[in-house]
Amino acid sequence: MSDATTITVNQKPAAPVVSANPNTVTIGQTSTLTASGCTGGIVTWAFNNSTTNPITFTPTSSASYTATCTVNDCISVPSNPVTVTVVTGEPCTNLLTLSSTTNDYNSGTQLKQASATNGKIMATNKVTGTAKVTYQAKSIELNAGFRAEGGTVFKAEIGGCSN
């Protein structure tokens, strides 16, 4: 007579879905990574092995981030990568005037900020080509002459920097 052995096979968990907010920051700003879809499991971030979710950190350069989900000692495949872009920022100001042609953007990623408490951006510039441009301030004026062409990504957001 032999002893019976029970073997339990656990299903591999699905990879979590990760997002970043914001996904574009200036040097010194924070971004928050969030992993969803890891029900009943533990999220582990590949860049620092942290199990904090969501996790807020201060990136020093542009990079992509992934996470895994562990359930019952089974580890998922890595998540989709999410990129956090770090751009060079200017000093925080109360008034930022963006005029054509000096401040026209036709490629790359730009983050333009004025103070979140009383800052204002006044824009008459052009966003063309493949540029990805975000303006952040308490008040944003897009005046005559401002243009964001098709094929670009332009965002005007209430927010801004701290001065």
C-alpha positions as YAML, in Angstrom:
chain: A
units: angstrom
residues:
- id: 1
  name: MET
  ca: [0.00, 0.00, 0.00]
- id: 2
  name: SER
  ca: [1.38, 3.45, -0.93]
- id: 3
  name: ASP
  ca: [0.79, 6.87, 0.59]
- id: 4
  name: ALA
  ca: [-1.26, 9.27, -1.55]
- id: 5
  name: THR
  ca: [0.32, 12.61, -2.46]
- id: 6
  name: THR
  ca: [-1.72, 15.66, -3.40]
- id: 7
  name: ILE
  ca: [-0.20, 18.16, -5.78]
- id: 8
  name: THR
  ca: [-1.81, 21.56, -6.24]
- id: 9
  name: VAL
  ca: [-1.12, 23.40, -9.47]
- id: 10
  name: ASN
  ca: [-1.81, 27.13, -9.25]
- id: 11
  name: GLN
  ca: [-2.67, 29.13, -12.31]
- id: 12
  name: LYS
  ca: [-0.15, 31.81, -13.27]
- id: 13
  name: PRO
  ca: [-1.67, 35.24, -12.52]
- id: 14
  name: ALA
  ca: [-2.30, 37.73, -15.29]
- id: 15
  name: ALA
  ca: [0.20, 40.54, -15.72]
- id: 16
  name: PRO
  ca: [-0.89, 43.77, -14.05]
- id: 17
  name: VAL
  ca: [-1.74, 46.84, -16.14]
- id: 18
  name: VAL
  ca: [0.45, 49.80, -15.16]
- id: 19
  name: SER
  ca: [-0.05, 53.53, -15.59]
- id: 20
  name: ALA
  ca: [1.86, 56.68, -14.63]
- id: 21
  name: ASN
  ca: [0.46, 60.02, -13.46]
- id: 22
  name: PRO
  ca: [1.83, 62.30, -14.64]
- id: 23
  name: ASN
  ca: [3.83, 60.58, -17.36]
- id: 24
  name: THR
  ca: [5.86, 63.73, -18.13]
- id: 25
  name: VAL
  ca: [7.71, 65.53, -15.31]
- id: 26
  name: THR
  ca: [10.48, 68.06, -14.91]
- id: 27
  name: ILE
  ca: [13.59, 67.21, -12.91]
- id: 28
  name: GLY
  ca: [12.71, 67.03, -9.22]
- id: 29
  name: GLN
  ca: [8.98, 66.36, -9.72]
- id: 30
  name: THR
  ca: [7.28, 63.14, -8.68]
- id: 31
  name: SER
  ca: [5.26, 60.62, -10.66]
- id: 32
  name: THR
  ca: [2.95, 57.92, -9.32]
- id: 33
  name: LEU
  ca: [2.95, 54.44, -10.82]
- id: 34
  name: THR
  ca: [-0.19, 52.35, -10.33]
- id: 35
  name: ALA
  ca: [-0.64, 48.65, -11.12]
- id: 36
  name: SER
  ca: [-4.17, 47.30, -11.47]
- id: 37
  name: GLY
  ca: [-5.50, 43.81, -12.06]
- id: 38
  name: CYS
  ca: [-3.44, 42.00, -9.41]
- id: 39
  name: THR
  ca: [-6.44, 40.80, -7.40]
- id: 40
  name: GLY
  ca: [-5.42, 38.99, -4.24]
- id: 41
  name: GLY
  ca: [-1.75, 39.28, -5.09]
- id: 42
  name: ILE
  ca: [1.35, 41.35, -4.48]
- id: 43
  name: VAL
  ca: [2.66, 43.83, -7.05]
- id: 44
  name: THR
  ca: [6.43, 44.04, -7.41]
- id: 45
  name: TRP
  ca: [8.03, 46.91, -9.35]
- id: 46
  name: ALA
  ca: [10.98, 45.83, -11.52]
- id: 47
  name: PHE
  ca: [12.97, 49.06, -11.10]
- id: 48
  name: ASN
  ca: [13.34, 48.84, -7.31]
- id: 49
  name: ASN
  ca: [11.69, 45.56, -6.17]
- id: 50
  name: SER
  ca: [9.22, 47.56, -4.08]
- id: 51
  name: THR
  ca: [5.83, 46.04, -3.29]
- id: 52
  name: THR
  ca: [4.18, 49.42, -2.61]
- id: 53
  name: ASN
  ca: [1.22, 50.05, -4.94]
- id: 54
  name: PRO
  ca: [0.67, 52.72, -5.98]
- id: 55
  name: ILE
  ca: [4.21, 54.03, -5.65]
- id: 56
  name: THR
  ca: [5.27, 57.68, -5.84]
- id: 57
  name: PHE
  ca: [8.88, 58.39, -6.80]
- id: 58
  name: THR
  ca: [11.13, 61.08, -8.25]
- id: 59
  name: PRO
  ca: [12.60, 59.92, -11.57]
- id: 60
  name: THR
  ca: [15.99, 61.34, -12.54]
- id: 61
  name: SER
  ca: [15.82, 60.39, -16.22]
- id: 62
  name: SER
  ca: [13.27, 59.14, -18.73]
- id: 63
  name: ALA
  ca: [12.61, 55.39, -18.41]
- id: 64
  name: SER
  ca: [10.03, 52.66, -18.85]
- id: 65
  name: TYR
  ca: [8.62, 50.81, -15.83]
- id: 66
  name: THR
  ca: [7.07, 47.35, -15.44]
- id: 67
  name: ALA
  ca: [5.60, 45.30, -12.61]
- id: 68
  name: THR
  ca: [4.70, 41.68, -11.90]
- id: 69
  name: CYS
  ca: [1.90, 40.14, -9.85]
- id: 70
  name: THR
  ca: [2.54, 37.30, -7.39]
- id: 71
  name: VAL
  ca: [-0.35, 35.09, -6.23]
- id: 72
  name: ASN
  ca: [0.25, 31.86, -4.28]
- id: 73
  name: ASP
  ca: [3.99, 31.99, -5.09]
- id: 74
  name: CYS
  ca: [3.24, 32.16, -8.84]
- id: 75
  name: ILE
  ca: [4.68, 35.19, -10.64]
- id: 76
  name: SER
  ca: [3.06, 36.74, -13.71]
- id: 77
  name: VAL
  ca: [4.90, 37.80, -16.81]
- id: 78
  name: PRO
  ca: [5.95, 41.48, -16.69]
- id: 79
  name: SER
  ca: [3.29, 44.10, -17.29]
- id: 80
  name: ASN
  ca: [3.06, 46.42, -20.23]
- id: 81
  name: PRO
  ca: [5.82, 49.04, -19.95]
- id: 82
  name: VAL
  ca: [4.80, 52.59, -19.08]
- id: 83
  name: THR
  ca: [7.21, 55.43, -19.82]
- id: 84
  name: VAL
  ca: [7.82, 58.42, -17.58]
- id: 85
  name: THR
  ca: [9.54, 61.22, -19.49]
- id: 86
  name: VAL
  ca: [11.77, 63.65, -17.60]
- id: 87
  name: VAL
  ca: [12.18, 67.02, -19.32]
- id: 88
  name: THR
  ca: [14.37, 69.98, -18.48]
- id: 89
  name: GLY
  ca: [12.33, 72.56, -16.64]
- id: 90
  name: GLU
  ca: [12.68, 76.28, -16.24]
- id: 91
  name: PRO
  ca: [12.53, 78.10, -12.90]
- id: 92
  name: CYS
  ca: [8.98, 78.46, -11.59]
- id: 93
  name: THR
  ca: [7.53, 81.80, -12.64]
- id: 94
  name: ASN
  ca: [4.25, 83.69, -12.19]
- id: 95
  name: LEU
  ca: [4.02, 84.72, -15.86]
- id: 96
  name: LEU
  ca: [5.24, 82.69, -18.83]
- id: 97
  name: THR
  ca: [4.83, 84.26, -22.27]
- id: 98
  name: LEU
  ca: [5.26, 81.91, -25.23]
- id: 99
  name: SER
  ca: [5.48, 83.69, -28.57]
- id: 100
  name: SER
  ca: [6.07, 82.67, -32.16]
- id: 101
  name: THR
  ca: [8.71, 81.99, -33.50]
- id: 102
  name: THR
  ca: [10.88, 81.86, -30.37]
- id: 103
  name: ASN
  ca: [8.66, 79.30, -28.61]
- id: 104
  name: ASP
  ca: [7.37, 77.27, -31.59]
- id: 105
  name: TYR
  ca: [7.67, 73.50, -31.14]
- id: 106
  name: ASN
  ca: [7.75, 70.98, -34.00]
- id: 107
  name: SER
  ca: [9.13, 67.82, -32.33]
- id: 108
  name: GLY
  ca: [10.00, 66.28, -28.99]
- id: 109
  name: THR
  ca: [8.28, 66.59, -25.63]
- id: 110
  name: GLN
  ca: [7.87, 69.93, -23.89]
- id: 111
  name: LEU
  ca: [6.43, 70.77, -20.48]
- id: 112
  name: LYS
  ca: [5.89, 74.48, -19.85]
- id: 113
  name: GLN
  ca: [4.81, 75.54, -16.37]
- id: 114
  name: ALA
  ca: [3.94, 78.62, -14.39]
- id: 115
  name: SER
  ca: [3.07, 78.77, -10.68]
- id: 116
  name: ALA
  ca: [0.20, 76.53, -9.60]
- id: 117
  name: THR
  ca: [-0.98, 79.15, -7.07]
- id: 118
  name: ASN
  ca: [-1.03, 82.33, -9.19]
- id: 119
  name: GLY
  ca: [0.78, 81.56, -12.44]
- id: 120
  name: LYS
  ca: [-0.35, 82.42, -15.94]
- id: 121
  name: ILE
  ca: [0.73, 81.21, -19.36]
- id: 122
  name: MET
  ca: [0.01, 83.48, -22.33]
- id: 123
  name: ALA
  ca: [0.60, 81.73, -25.65]
- id: 124
  name: THR
  ca: [0.73, 82.95, -29.25]
- id: 125
  name: ASN
  ca: [3.13, 80.24, -30.43]
- id: 126
  name: LYS
  ca: [2.69, 77.25, -32.77]
- id: 127
  name: VAL
  ca: [2.75, 73.50, -32.02]
- id: 128
  name: THR
  ca: [3.42, 71.60, -35.24]
- id: 129
  name: GLY
  ca: [4.89, 68.38, -36.63]
- id: 130
  name: THR
  ca: [5.14, 65.59, -34.05]
- id: 131
  name: ALA
  ca: [5.53, 67.80, -30.94]
- id: 132
  name: LYS
  ca: [4.01, 66.71, -27.63]
- id: 133
  name: VAL
  ca: [3.45, 69.85, -25.57]
- id: 134
  name: THR
  ca: [1.85, 70.36, -22.15]
- id: 135
  name: TYR
  ca: [1.13, 73.73, -20.53]
- id: 136
  name: GLN
  ca: [0.43, 73.78, -16.78]
- id: 137
  name: ALA
  ca: [-0.56, 76.86, -14.76]
- id: 138
  name: LYS
  ca: [-3.41, 78.27, -12.69]
- id: 139
  name: SER
  ca: [-4.47, 80.24, -15.78]
- id: 140
  name: ILE
  ca: [-3.70, 79.55, -19.45]
- id: 141
  name: GLU
  ca: [-4.55, 81.98, -22.29]
- id: 142
  name: LEU
  ca: [-4.31, 80.76, -25.88]
- id: 143
  name: ASN
  ca: [-4.36, 84.05, -27.76]
- id: 144
  name: ALA
  ca: [-4.65, 85.00, -31.43]
- id: 145
  name: GLY
  ca: [-1.77, 83.36, -33.32]
- id: 146
  name: PHE
  ca: [-1.67, 80.23, -31.17]
- id: 147
  name: ARG
  ca: [-2.01, 77.05, -33.22]
- id: 148
  name: ALA
  ca: [-1.78, 73.32, -32.46]
- id: 149
  name: GLU
  ca: [-1.81, 71.40, -35.74]
- id: 150
  name: GLY
  ca: [-3.12, 67.89, -36.42]
- id: 151
  name: GLY
  ca: [-0.57, 65.20, -35.60]
- id: 152
  name: THR
  ca: [0.55, 66.98, -32.44]
- id: 153
  name: VAL
  ca: [-0.40, 66.29, -28.83]
- id: 154
  name: PHE
  ca: [-1.25, 69.48, -26.97]
- id: 155
  name: LYS
  ca: [-2.56, 69.65, -23.38]
- id: 156
  name: ALA
  ca: [-3.53, 72.68, -21.30]
- id: 157
  name: GLU
  ca: [-3.82, 71.65, -17.65]
- id: 158
  name: ILE
  ca: [-4.70, 73.49, -14.47]
- id: 159
  name: GLY
  ca: [-1.73, 72.90, -12.18]
- id: 160
  name: GLY
  ca: [1.87, 74.01, -12.43]
- id: 161
  name: CYS
  ca: [5.04, 74.28, -10.46]
- id: 162
  name: SER
  ca: [5.70, 75.40, -6.87]
- id: 163
  name: ASN
  ca: [7.59, 78.62, -6.23]
...
